Amino acid sequence: MSAIRLALVGLGKIARDQHLPAIAATPGIELVAVASRSATLDGVAHFATLADLLASGEAIDAVALCTPPQGRRELAGMALSAGKHVLLEKPPGATVSELGPLVAAAQERGRTLFATWHSRFAPAVEPARAFLSEVPPRAVRVTWKEDVRVWHPGQRWIWEPGGLGVFDPAINALSILTAILPRPVFITSAGLDFPSNCAAPIAATLALADAGGLPVRAELDFLQTGPQSWDIVVETDRGTLTLAQGGAVLSLDGQVLSALPETEYRNIYKHFVELVAAGRSDVDLAPLQLVADAFLLGRRTLVAPFHE
Ligand code: NAP
């Protein structure tokens, strides 16, 4: 099969940091075009918008959408209508319900829709899932605390409706949680801190459970200075299992079980190539559903305005 001719839409932080090197390193896919309002890439066809690209007749097979979640549905719908395969950055959309019609459109047209969750491809996630499939979890504690000023400078969209605020990084924790636990979890209560000048929370506390009553607590903070935390700690009858550094390192009672180099985005593109070859889609909305439920159930507190 010839290589998938891919167009990147949105040349922001994640497109440059991760997508460009991962595409270059993945057999079976090549970057042939970009749609960017503000930037060009040497040797790659450039269009200001996806609509311009599709109207131009440039030969592409697939698009990777690296724009903010607001507006992604329109772009995905446009690409699927034009018969292109679509890779969605996380979160797959600004709402849960907008994904159903996209899944249907992909199916009708026989195209691949891939809602990526990059943290699920972190190297210690699969070993954690395998461990917990044999040793039941007794309690789970998620700590996802990072400094928005360091990791998301100038990204105003994060604070707009649909931008998710602290859930923009924390949905990664939920994507891991929903992959490693043996049973589905649901939100039982939530507290959300909204800066008085923002439409999205800057901190949150979540309580979740599964049908067997597994207690799960999550502490999320977007104003963490000093050491940053992207950790999931699971108490089991065999000891304390810790998935640290966003899914990179797994340890049991402090003894490291797995710590391999990070290859999340290479694995995303490898999986995309496989999905296209197999004529399949991969869309799991569980992490986005949990965020939506936290917004539904959350008790809101107004806190100090956020200024960069
Ligand atoms: P970003 O740096 O703000 O880049 C987003 C890009 O999208 C912009 O540079 C712009 O590119 C394009 N764009 C189109 N419409 C836009 C609009 N209305 N407002 C702002 N930008 C618009 O954001 P990012 O960090 O790359 O995040 C993009 C997506 O990737 C988000 O869903 C995020 O959750 C996800 N993600 C981010 C990270 C991370 O560490 N930053 C990690 C994993 C996933 P052009 O000027 O080229 O059109």
Residues whose N, C-alpha, C, O or C-beta is under 5 A from the ligand:
A	BS01	NAP	G10 L11 G12 K13 I14 A15 A35 S36 R37 S38 A39 C66 T67 P68 P69 E89 K90 P91 W151 Q155 W157 D168
